[in-house]
Amino acid sequence: RTHHAVLLAVAITAIMAAPVLVGETVDENADSAHQGLDGLSAVFSSPESKAAAAFTHAFIGGLSMMIVSEIGDKTFFIAAIMAMRHSRTIVFIGAIAALGLMTVLSAYLGSLASFIPRVYTHYIATGLFIIFGLRLLREGYYMADDEGAEELEEVTQELKAKEDKLSSKDGFISPVLAQAFLLTFLAEWGDRSQIATIILGAQEDPLGVTLGATLGHSICTFIAVMGGRFLAQRISIRTVTMIGGVVFLLFALSSLLLEDSSSDELNAAAAAAQG
């Protein structure tokens, strides 16, 4: 009987202590979970994480806008036609050198607007993207189905007029390379893709814009020199233009959402500091 009494007392003690032990374990797990969430939040709200997100947004913006702006553009046809008559490698190098230089100049020219308060440059740039997007949609809507063929023929005639001058010149630099560079640089000057790059540089990370836009130019130029004429005769420039308008509008929307999120974080941080 004494043995049974001892066992019963031990069992009762264990039952009474169990909730306390379980409660302590739950509290410890809850504390660990809260610490993990706090650490994860700190990682995503760190300056390095925000800088990476800004760079990615700028890179994607530059890449996507150049692709939709350059397919079927004048510089696209210049590379396509020259690659049919000359070395594709030389034409590609000349064209992408001009486009890369123009991209660097445009992106960092836009970044010079940093002395203007960001709230103004952001909404001005977003407004311009909306205007560009609506304009492209309007142009695409009223564009003829053979618009690409007309642009291709125009560029072909311009290049034919300069073919004799090209063949009569000799120098240290390949005349084909020089012509591809100069024609592409001049055609890109004042083009909507250059203006878009300037606007992107004014509100986004200029390095991200430069790398993304240069990659976009490289993709389009590669397509042009490999089979641009064939592609131009089969794709609808009207459709590409309207897609470009949609991309501009989507980027304007994403810029607004990203800026609103950053503003909310800054307001929350300010409120916490005051508290």
C-alpha positions in Angstrom: 0.0 0.0 0.0 2.8 2.4 0.8 4.4 1.7 -2.6 1.1 2.4 -4.4 0.6 5.6 -2.4 4.1 6.8 -3.4 3.4 6.1 -7.1 0.1 7.9 -6.9 1.7 11.0 -5.4 4.4 11.0 -8.1 1.7 10.8 -10.8 -0.4 13.6 -9.3 2.8 15.8 -9.1 3.6 15.1 -12.7 0.1 15.9 -13.9 0.1 19.2 -12.0 3.6 20.2 -13.3 2.8 19.3 -16.9 0.8 22.5 -17.8 3.6 24.6 -16.3 6.3 22.8 -18.4 4.2 22.9 -21.5 3.4 26.6 -21.0 7.1 27.4 -20.6 7.9 25.4 -23.7 5.2 27.2 -25.7 6.5 30.6 -24.4 10.0 29.7 -25.4 8.9 28.6 -28.9 6.8 31.8 -29.3 9.8 33.9 -28.3 12.0 32.1 -30.8 9.4 32.6 -33.5 9.1 36.3 -32.7 12.8 36.6 -32.8 13.0 34.8 -36.1 10.3 37.1 -37.6 12.0 40.2 -36.3 15.3 39.0 -37.8 13.6 38.3 -41.2 11.9 41.7 -41.1 15.3 43.4 -40.4 16.9 41.6 -43.3 14.2 42.7 -45.8 14.1 46.3 -44.4 17.9 46.7 -44.4 19.5 49.3 -46.6 21.2 46.6 -48.6 17.9 44.8 -49.3 16.2 48.1 -50.4 19.2 49.0 -52.6 19.0 45.5 -54.3 15.2 45.9 -54.8 15.8 49.4 -56.4 18.5 48.0 -58.6 16.4 45.1 -59.8 13.4 47.4 -60.5 15.7 49.7 -62.6 17.3 46.8 -64.4 14.0 45.2 -65.4 12.6 48.6 -66.4 15.5 49.4 -68.6 15.5 45.9 -70.2 11.8 45.7 -70.9 11.5 49.2 -72.2 14.4 48.9 -74.6 13.0 45.6 -76.0 9.6 47.0 -76.7 11.0 50.3 -78.0 13.7 49.0 -80.3 12.0 46.1 -82.1 11.0 47.6 -85.4 12.7 50.9 -84.7 15.0 52.7 -87.1 18.1 51.5 -85.4 16.8 48.0 -85.6 16.4 48.3 -89.4 19.8 49.9 -89.8 21.5 46.9 -88.1 19.3 44.4 -90.1 20.1 45.9 -93.5 23.8 46.5 -92.9 24.2 42.9 -91.7 22.8 41.7 -95.0 25.6 43.4 -96.9 28.5 43.3 -94.4 30.0 41.3 -91.6 27.3 40.7 -88.9 30.0 40.8 -86.2 31.3 44.2 -87.3 27.8 45.6 -87.7 26.8 44.3 -84.3 29.9 45.8 -82.6 29.4 49.2 -84.2 25.7 49.4 -83.4 25.9 48.1 -79.8 28.9 50.5 -79.1 26.7 53.4 -80.2 23.7 52.2 -78.3 25.8 51.5 -75.2 27.4 54.9 -75.2 24.0 56.6 -75.7 22.5 54.6 -72.8 25.3 55.6 -70.4 25.0 59.2 -71.4 21.2 59.2 -71.1 20.9 57.3 -67.8 23.5 59.5 -66.0 22.1 62.6 -67.6 18.8 61.8 -66.0 20.5 61.1 -62.7 21.7 64.7 -62.7 18.1 65.7 -61.7 18.9 64.3 -58.2 19.2 67.9 -56.9 15.5 68.2 -57.5 13.5 66.7 -54.6 12.7 63.1 -55.4 9.0 63.5 -54.8 8.9 65.9 -57.8 11.1 63.9 -60.1 9.2 60.7 -59.3 5.8 62.0 -60.2 7.0 63.9 -63.2 8.7 60.8 -64.5 5.7 58.6 -63.8 3.5 61.1 -65.6 5.7 61.1 -68.6 5.7 57.3 -68.7 1.9 57.4 -68.6 1.9 59.9 -71.5 4.3 57.8 -73.5 2.3 54.7 -72.9 -1.0 56.3 -74.0 0.8 57.8 -77.0 2.1 54.5 -78.1 -1.3 52.9 -77.7 -2.8 55.6 -79.8 -0.1 55.3 -82.5 -0.5 51.6 -82.6 -4.3 51.8 -82.8 -4.1 54.1 -85.9 -1.0 52.5 -87.4 -1.3 50.8 -90.8 -0.5 47.1 -91.0 2.4 47.7 -93.4 4.0 50.4 -91.2 7.1 48.2 -90.6 7.6 47.7 -94.4 7.5 51.4 -95.0 10.1 52.0 -92.3 12.3 49.2 -93.7 12.1 50.7 -97.2 13.0 54.2 -95.9 16.1 52.9 -94.1 17.1 50.9 -97.1 17.0 53.9 -99.4 19.1 55.9 -96.9 21.7 53.3 -96.7 21.9 52.9 -100.5 22.6 56.6 -100.8 25.6 56.2 -98.5 26.9 52.9 -99.9 29.2 54.5 -102.5 30.8 56.8 -99.9 31.4 53.8 -97.7 33.2 51.8 -100.3 35.5 54.7 -101.3 36.9 55.3 -97.9 39.9 53.5 -96.3 41.3 54.0 -92.8 42.6 52.4 -89.7 39.0 51.8 -88.4 36.7 49.6 -90.5 34.4 51.9 -92.5 31.6 49.5 -91.9 32.1 49.7 -88.2 32.3 53.5 -88.3 29.1 53.7 -90.4 27.2 51.3 -88.1 28.3 53.4 -85.1 27.5 56.8 -86.6 24.2 55.9 -88.2 23.0 54.1 -85.0 24.1 56.9 -82.7 22.4 59.6 -84.8 19.3 57.6 -85.3 19.1 57.0 -81.5 19.5 60.7 -80.6 16.1 62.1 -79.6 14.4 58.7 -80.1 11.8 57.6 -77.6 14.1 55.0 -76.2 16.7 57.6 -75.3 14.0 59.8 -73.7 12.7 56.9 -71.7 16.3 56.1 -70.6 16.7 59.7 -69.4 13.5 59.5 -67.4 14.4 56.2 -65.9 17.8 57.5 -64.9 16.1 60.4 -63.1 14.0 58.2 -60.8 15.8 54.8 -60.7 19.3 53.5 -60.0 21.3 54.7 -63.0 23.6 51.7 -63.0 20.6 49.3 -63.0 19.0 51.3 -65.8 22.3 51.3 -67.8 22.9 47.6 -67.5 19.3 46.6 -68.2 18.9 49.0 -71.2 22.2 47.9 -72.6 21.2 44.2 -72.4 17.9 45.1 -74.0 19.7 46.9 -76.9 22.1 43.9 -77.2 19.2 41.5 -77.5 17.4 43.6 -80.1 20.5 44.3 -82.1 21.5 40.6 -82.1 18.0 39.7 -83.4 18.4 42.4 -86.1 21.8 41.3 -87.4 20.8 37.6 -87.4 17.5 37.9 -89.1 16.0 41.3 -88.7 14.7 41.7 -92.2 13.0 38.3 -92.1 11.4 39.2 -88.8 10.4 42.7 -89.8 8.4 41.2 -92.7 6.5 38.8 -90.5 5.9 40.6 -87.2 3.3 43.3 -86.8 5.0 46.6 -85.8 1.5 47.8 -84.8 1.2 45.0 -82.3 4.8 45.6 -81.0 3.9 49.3 -80.6 0.8 48.6 -78.6 2.6 46.2 -76.4 5.2 48.9 -75.8 2.4 51.2 -74.6 1.2 48.6 -72.2 4.7 48.1 -70.8 5.2 51.8 -70.2 1.9 52.0 -68.3 2.7 48.9 -66.2 6.1 50.4 -65.3 4.4 53.7 -64.3 2.0 51.7 -62.1 4.8 49.7 -60.5 6.8 52.9 -59.8 3.8 54.4 -58.0 3.3 51.2 -55.9 7.0 51.0 -55.1 7.2 54.7 -54.1 4.0 54.5 -52.0 5.5 51.5 -50.2 8.7 53.4 -49.5 6.8 56.4 -48.3 4.8 54.2 -45.8 8.0 52.8 -44.4 9.5 56.2 -44.0 6.4 57.5 -42.2 6.3 54.5 -39.9 10.0 54.9 -39.1 9.4 58.6 -38.4 6.4 57.9 -36.1 8.4 55.2 -34.2 11.3 57.7 -33.7 8.9 60.3 -32.4 7.3 57.8 -30.1 
